Amino acid sequence: METTIYLVRHGTVHNPRHVLYGRLPRYHLSRGGRLEAQRRALFLAGKGIAAIYASPLLRARQTARIIAAQLPCAPVHVSRLLTEVRTSRQGETISVARPHFDLYETTTKQDQETIGEILDRMCKILKRIFAKHLGGRVACVTHADPIVITVAGFLGVPLAPASLRELIFPSPASVTKIVFGESMRVIRVIYFDPSDLEKGVPIPVR
Protein backbone atom coordinates (compact mmCIF):
# COMPACT_ATOMS: atom_id res chain seq x y z
CA MET A 1 0.00 0.00 0.00
CA GLU A 2 1.39 3.39 -0.99
CA THR A 3 0.56 6.74 0.56
CA THR A 4 1.52 9.87 -1.39
CA ILE A 5 2.08 13.33 0.02
CA TYR A 6 2.65 16.24 -2.38
CA LEU A 7 4.62 19.06 -0.74
CA VAL A 8 3.64 22.20 -2.63
CA ARG A 9 5.55 25.43 -2.18
CA HIS A 10 3.26 28.46 -2.27
CA GLY A 11 3.29 30.70 -5.34
CA THR A 12 5.37 33.83 -5.87
CA VAL A 13 4.74 36.56 -3.30
CA HIS A 14 4.10 40.27 -3.83
CA ASN A 15 7.28 41.66 -2.27
CA PRO A 16 8.15 45.09 -3.74
CA ARG A 17 10.51 45.92 -0.86
CA HIS A 18 12.52 42.72 -1.40
CA VAL A 19 12.63 41.61 2.20
CA LEU A 20 13.02 38.22 3.85
CA TYR A 21 9.40 38.12 4.94
CA GLY A 22 9.52 34.89 6.98
CA ARG A 23 6.45 34.86 9.21
CA LEU A 24 5.62 38.53 8.73
CA PRO A 25 1.87 39.04 8.13
CA ARG A 26 0.04 40.23 5.01
CA TYR A 27 2.50 38.93 2.42
CA HIS A 28 0.11 37.74 -0.28
CA LEU A 29 0.48 36.11 -3.67
CA SER A 30 1.39 38.31 -6.61
CA ARG A 31 -0.65 38.14 -9.81
CA GLY A 32 1.94 35.71 -11.16
CA GLY A 33 1.73 33.71 -7.95
CA ARG A 34 -2.02 33.27 -8.36
CA LEU A 35 -1.51 32.03 -11.92
CA GLU A 36 1.14 29.60 -10.65
CA ALA A 37 -1.30 28.26 -8.08
CA GLN A 38 -3.92 27.75 -10.78
CA ARG A 39 -1.44 25.72 -12.81
CA ARG A 40 -0.62 23.61 -9.75
CA ALA A 41 -4.34 22.99 -9.34
CA LEU A 42 -4.47 21.61 -12.88
CA PHE A 43 -1.43 19.43 -12.14
CA LEU A 44 -3.07 17.98 -9.01
CA ALA A 45 -6.61 17.77 -10.38
CA GLY A 46 -6.25 14.23 -11.69
CA LYS A 47 -4.22 12.86 -8.79
CA GLY A 48 -7.10 11.83 -6.51
CA ILE A 49 -6.21 14.28 -3.74
CA ALA A 50 -8.30 13.50 -0.65
CA ALA A 51 -7.37 16.58 1.40
CA ILE A 52 -5.21 19.69 1.38
CA TYR A 53 -3.21 20.90 4.37
CA ALA A 54 -1.76 24.39 4.50
CA SER A 55 0.51 26.64 6.50
CA PRO A 56 -1.46 29.41 8.26
CA LEU A 57 0.50 32.17 6.49
CA LEU A 58 -1.52 34.14 3.95
CA ARG A 59 0.46 33.17 0.85
CA ALA A 60 0.09 29.46 1.63
CA ARG A 61 -3.62 29.70 2.46
CA GLN A 62 -4.24 31.58 -0.80
CA THR A 63 -2.37 28.92 -2.78
CA ALA A 64 -4.31 26.14 -1.03
CA ARG A 65 -7.67 27.80 -1.69
CA ILE A 66 -6.89 28.24 -5.38
CA ILE A 67 -5.92 24.57 -5.63
CA ALA A 68 -8.95 23.45 -3.63
CA ALA A 69 -11.26 25.31 -5.99
CA GLN A 70 -10.30 22.78 -8.68
CA LEU A 71 -10.54 19.85 -6.24
CA PRO A 72 -14.03 20.23 -4.71
CA CYS A 73 -13.75 16.98 -2.77
CA ALA A 74 -10.54 18.05 -1.03
CA PRO A 75 -11.12 20.23 2.07
CA VAL A 76 -8.39 22.58 3.31
CA HIS A 77 -6.99 22.07 6.81
CA VAL A 78 -4.65 24.69 8.28
CA SER A 79 -1.79 23.57 10.52
CA ARG A 80 0.84 25.69 12.26
CA LEU A 81 3.23 22.76 11.93
CA LEU A 82 3.53 23.59 8.22
CA THR A 83 4.44 27.23 8.76
CA GLU A 84 7.55 29.08 7.62
CA VAL A 85 10.86 28.99 9.49
CA ARG A 86 11.06 31.18 12.57
CA THR A 87 14.15 33.33 12.11
CA SER A 88 15.68 36.46 13.56
CA ARG A 89 16.59 37.48 10.00
CA GLN A 90 13.02 38.21 8.87
CA GLY A 91 12.47 41.79 7.84
CA GLU A 92 16.00 42.15 6.47
CA THR A 93 16.51 42.82 2.78
CA ILE A 94 17.08 39.89 0.44
CA SER A 95 20.54 41.33 -0.32
CA VAL A 96 21.81 39.62 2.86
CA ALA A 97 21.16 36.23 1.20
CA ARG A 98 24.56 35.99 -0.48
CA PRO A 99 26.15 32.67 -1.57
CA HIS A 100 26.45 30.28 1.39
CA PHE A 101 24.02 32.43 3.37
CA ASP A 102 23.15 30.49 6.54
CA LEU A 103 19.58 31.05 7.72
CA TYR A 104 20.20 28.64 10.60
CA GLU A 105 23.43 30.03 11.97
CA THR A 106 24.13 28.98 15.52
CA THR A 107 22.53 31.46 17.87
CA THR A 108 21.12 31.69 21.36
CA LYS A 109 18.26 33.92 20.24
CA GLN A 110 14.84 32.57 21.14
CA ASP A 111 13.37 33.75 17.84
CA GLN A 112 15.58 31.41 15.82
CA GLU A 113 14.36 27.92 14.87
CA THR A 114 16.93 25.18 14.30
CA ILE A 115 16.96 22.72 11.41
CA GLY A 116 16.18 19.91 13.85
CA GLU A 117 13.17 21.75 15.27
CA ILE A 118 11.82 22.37 11.76
CA LEU A 119 12.21 18.71 10.84
CA ASP A 120 10.54 17.60 14.09
CA ARG A 121 7.38 19.61 13.46
CA MET A 122 7.21 18.64 9.79
CA CYS A 123 7.56 14.95 10.69
CA LYS A 124 4.85 15.38 13.31
CA ILE A 125 2.26 16.68 10.83
CA LEU A 126 3.26 14.23 8.09
CA LYS A 127 2.91 11.30 10.49
CA ARG A 128 -0.59 12.49 11.36
CA ILE A 129 -1.48 12.83 7.69
CA PHE A 130 -0.02 9.41 6.90
CA ALA A 131 -2.10 7.76 9.61
CA LYS A 132 -5.30 9.57 8.65
CA HIS A 133 -4.97 9.10 4.88
CA LEU A 134 -3.29 5.70 4.72
CA GLY A 135 -3.21 4.53 1.12
CA GLY A 136 -4.41 7.90 -0.15
CA ARG A 137 -3.01 11.07 -1.68
CA VAL A 138 -2.74 14.42 0.08
CA ALA A 139 -1.30 17.86 -0.76
CA CYS A 140 0.48 20.07 1.78
CA VAL A 141 1.04 23.73 0.91
CA THR A 142 4.04 24.96 2.83
CA HIS A 143 7.37 26.80 2.38
CA ALA A 144 10.73 26.13 0.72
CA ASP A 145 12.94 25.54 3.76
CA PRO A 146 10.52 23.17 5.54
CA ILE A 147 10.24 21.19 2.29
CA VAL A 148 13.98 20.80 1.67
CA ILE A 149 14.58 19.97 5.33
CA THR A 150 11.82 17.35 5.25
CA VAL A 151 13.35 15.73 2.17
CA ALA A 152 16.77 15.74 3.84
CA GLY A 153 15.37 14.17 6.98
CA PHE A 154 13.54 11.35 5.22
CA LEU A 155 16.49 10.61 2.95
CA GLY A 156 19.05 10.61 5.74
CA VAL A 157 20.95 13.65 4.46
CA PRO A 158 22.99 15.40 7.20
CA LEU A 159 21.02 18.25 8.73
CA ALA A 160 23.56 20.95 7.99
CA PRO A 161 23.35 23.99 5.68
CA ALA A 162 26.08 22.66 3.38
CA SER A 163 24.23 19.36 2.92
CA LEU A 164 20.89 21.09 2.32
CA ARG A 165 22.47 23.14 -0.46
CA GLU A 166 23.24 19.91 -2.32
CA LEU A 167 19.52 19.15 -2.61
CA ILE A 168 17.07 20.81 -4.99
CA PHE A 169 15.79 24.03 -3.43
CA PRO A 170 12.04 24.21 -4.19
CA SER A 171 11.01 26.99 -6.55
CA PRO A 172 7.74 28.90 -5.93
CA ALA A 173 4.77 26.69 -6.82
CA SER A 174 6.95 23.62 -7.24
CA VAL A 175 5.76 20.18 -6.15
CA THR A 176 7.81 17.58 -4.28
CA LYS A 177 6.13 14.18 -4.36
CA ILE A 178 6.97 11.72 -1.58
CA VAL A 179 5.64 8.18 -1.85
CA PHE A 180 5.59 6.15 1.37
CA GLY A 181 5.22 2.43 1.89
CA GLU A 182 4.40 0.65 5.14
CA SER A 183 5.60 2.28 8.36
CA MET A 184 6.33 5.50 6.42
CA ARG A 185 9.24 3.96 4.57
CA VAL A 186 10.14 6.29 1.71
CA ILE A 187 9.80 4.54 -1.64
CA ARG A 188 10.54 7.45 -3.96
CA VAL A 189 10.85 11.23 -4.05
CA ILE A 190 10.22 13.24 -7.23
CA TYR A 191 10.62 16.98 -7.68
CA PHE A 192 8.43 18.79 -10.22
CA ASP A 193 9.70 22.21 -11.23
CA PRO A 194 7.06 24.75 -12.34
CA SER A 195 8.90 25.21 -15.63
CA ASP A 196 8.24 21.57 -16.61
CA LEU A 197 5.62 19.69 -14.63
CA GLU A 198 5.65 16.82 -17.12
CA LYS A 199 9.19 15.74 -16.29
CA GLY A 200 9.77 15.08 -12.64
CA VAL A 201 13.34 14.88 -11.30
CA PRO A 202 13.85 11.78 -9.11
CA ILE A 203 15.75 12.43 -5.90
CA PRO A 204 17.74 9.28 -4.99
CA VAL A 205 16.45 7.43 -1.95
CA ARG A 206 19.31 6.12 0.17
C-alpha positions as CSV (number, residue, x, y, z in Angstrom):
1,M,0.0,0.0,0.0
2,E,1.4,3.4,-1.0
3,T,0.6,6.7,0.6
4,T,1.5,9.9,-1.4
5,I,2.1,13.3,0.0
6,Y,2.7,16.2,-2.4
7,L,4.6,19.1,-0.7
8,V,3.6,22.2,-2.6
9,R,5.6,25.4,-2.2
10,H,3.3,28.5,-2.3
11,G,3.3,30.7,-5.3
12,T,5.4,33.8,-5.9
13,V,4.7,36.6,-3.3
14,H,4.1,40.3,-3.8
15,N,7.3,41.7,-2.3
16,P,8.1,45.1,-3.7
17,R,10.5,45.9,-0.9
18,H,12.5,42.7,-1.4
19,V,12.6,41.6,2.2
20,L,13.0,38.2,3.9
21,Y,9.4,38.1,4.9
22,G,9.5,34.9,7.0
23,R,6.5,34.9,9.2
24,L,5.6,38.5,8.7
25,P,1.9,39.0,8.1
26,R,0.0,40.2,5.0
27,Y,2.5,38.9,2.4
28,H,0.1,37.7,-0.3
29,L,0.5,36.1,-3.7
30,S,1.4,38.3,-6.6
31,R,-0.7,38.1,-9.8
32,G,1.9,35.7,-11.2
33,G,1.7,33.7,-7.9
34,R,-2.0,33.3,-8.4
35,L,-1.5,32.0,-11.9
36,E,1.1,29.6,-10.7
37,A,-1.3,28.3,-8.1
38,Q,-3.9,27.8,-10.8
39,R,-1.4,25.7,-12.8
40,R,-0.6,23.6,-9.8
41,A,-4.3,23.0,-9.3
42,L,-4.5,21.6,-12.9
43,F,-1.4,19.4,-12.1
44,L,-3.1,18.0,-9.0
45,A,-6.6,17.8,-10.4
46,G,-6.2,14.2,-11.7
47,K,-4.2,12.9,-8.8
48,G,-7.1,11.8,-6.5
49,I,-6.2,14.3,-3.7
50,A,-8.3,13.5,-0.6
51,A,-7.4,16.6,1.4
52,I,-5.2,19.7,1.4
53,Y,-3.2,20.9,4.4
54,A,-1.8,24.4,4.5
55,S,0.5,26.6,6.5
56,P,-1.5,29.4,8.3
57,L,0.5,32.2,6.5
58,L,-1.5,34.1,3.9
59,R,0.5,33.2,0.9
60,A,0.1,29.5,1.6
61,R,-3.6,29.7,2.5
62,Q,-4.2,31.6,-0.8
63,T,-2.4,28.9,-2.8
64,A,-4.3,26.1,-1.0
65,R,-7.7,27.8,-1.7
66,I,-6.9,28.2,-5.4
67,I,-5.9,24.6,-5.6
68,A,-8.9,23.4,-3.6
69,A,-11.3,25.3,-6.0
70,Q,-10.3,22.8,-8.7
71,L,-10.5,19.9,-6.2
72,P,-14.0,20.2,-4.7
73,C,-13.8,17.0,-2.8
74,A,-10.5,18.0,-1.0
75,P,-11.1,20.2,2.1
76,V,-8.4,22.6,3.3
77,H,-7.0,22.1,6.8
78,V,-4.7,24.7,8.3
79,S,-1.8,23.6,10.5
80,R,0.8,25.7,12.3
81,L,3.2,22.8,11.9
82,L,3.5,23.6,8.2
83,T,4.4,27.2,8.8
84,E,7.6,29.1,7.6
85,V,10.9,29.0,9.5
86,R,11.1,31.2,12.6
87,T,14.1,33.3,12.1
88,S,15.7,36.5,13.6
89,R,16.6,37.5,10.0
90,Q,13.0,38.2,8.9
91,G,12.5,41.8,7.8
92,E,16.0,42.1,6.5
93,T,16.5,42.8,2.8
94,I,17.1,39.9,0.4
95,S,20.5,41.3,-0.3
96,V,21.8,39.6,2.9
97,A,21.2,36.2,1.2
98,R,24.6,36.0,-0.5
99,P,26.2,32.7,-1.6
100,H,26.5,30.3,1.4
101,F,24.0,32.4,3.4
102,D,23.1,30.5,6.5
103,L,19.6,31.1,7.7
104,Y,20.2,28.6,10.6
105,E,23.4,30.0,12.0
106,T,24.1,29.0,15.5
107,T,22.5,31.5,17.9
108,T,21.1,31.7,21.4
109,K,18.3,33.9,20.2
110,Q,14.8,32.6,21.1
111,D,13.4,33.8,17.8
112,Q,15.6,31.4,15.8
113,E,14.4,27.9,14.9
114,T,16.9,25.2,14.3
115,I,17.0,22.7,11.4
116,G,16.2,19.9,13.8
117,E,13.2,21.7,15.3
118,I,11.8,22.4,11.8
119,L,12.2,18.7,10.8
120,D,10.5,17.6,14.1
121,R,7.4,19.6,13.5
122,M,7.2,18.6,9.8
123,C,7.6,15.0,10.7
124,K,4.8,15.4,13.3
125,I,2.3,16.7,10.8
126,L,3.3,14.2,8.1
127,K,2.9,11.3,10.5
128,R,-0.6,12.5,11.4
129,I,-1.5,12.8,7.7
130,F,0.0,9.4,6.9
131,A,-2.1,7.8,9.6
132,K,-5.3,9.6,8.6
133,H,-5.0,9.1,4.9
134,L,-3.3,5.7,4.7
135,G,-3.2,4.5,1.1
136,G,-4.4,7.9,-0.2
137,R,-3.0,11.1,-1.7
138,V,-2.7,14.4,0.1
139,A,-1.3,17.9,-0.8
140,C,0.5,20.1,1.8
141,V,1.0,23.7,0.9
142,T,4.0,25.0,2.8
143,H,7.4,26.8,2.4
144,A,10.7,26.1,0.7
145,D,12.9,25.5,3.8
146,P,10.5,23.2,5.5
147,I,10.2,21.2,2.3
148,V,14.0,20.8,1.7
149,I,14.6,20.0,5.3
150,T,11.8,17.3,5.2
151,V,13.4,15.7,2.2
152,A,16.8,15.7,3.8
153,G,15.4,14.2,7.0
154,F,13.5,11.4,5.2
155,L,16.5,10.6,2.9
156,G,19.1,10.6,5.7
157,V,20.9,13.7,4.5
158,P,23.0,15.4,7.2
159,L,21.0,18.2,8.7
160,A,23.6,21.0,8.0
161,P,23.4,24.0,5.7
162,A,26.1,22.7,3.4
163,S,24.2,19.4,2.9
164,L,20.9,21.1,2.3
165,R,22.5,23.1,-0.5
166,E,23.2,19.9,-2.3
167,L,19.5,19.1,-2.6
168,I,17.1,20.8,-5.0
169,F,15.8,24.0,-3.4
170,P,12.0,24.2,-4.2
171,S,11.0,27.0,-6.5
172,P,7.7,28.9,-5.9
173,A,4.8,26.7,-6.8
174,S,7.0,23.6,-7.2
175,V,5.8,20.2,-6.1
176,T,7.8,17.6,-4.3
177,K,6.1,14.2,-4.4
178,I,7.0,11.7,-1.6
179,V,5.6,8.2,-1.9
180,F,5.6,6.1,1.4
181,G,5.2,2.4,1.9
182,E,4.4,0.7,5.1
183,S,5.6,2.3,8.4
184,M,6.3,5.5,6.4
185,R,9.2,4.0,4.6
186,V,10.1,6.3,1.7
187,I,9.8,4.5,-1.6
188,R,10.5,7.5,-4.0
189,V,10.8,11.2,-4.1
190,I,10.2,13.2,-7.2
191,Y,10.6,17.0,-7.7
192,F,8.4,18.8,-10.2
193,D,9.7,22.2,-11.2
194,P,7.1,24.7,-12.3
195,S,8.9,25.2,-15.6
196,D,8.2,21.6,-16.6
197,L,5.6,19.7,-14.6
198,E,5.7,16.8,-17.1
199,K,9.2,15.7,-16.3
200,G,9.8,15.1,-12.6
201,V,13.3,14.9,-11.3
202,P,13.8,11.8,-9.1
203,I,15.7,12.4,-5.9
204,P,17.7,9.3,-5.0
205,V,16.5,7.4,-1.9
206,R,19.3,6.1,0.2
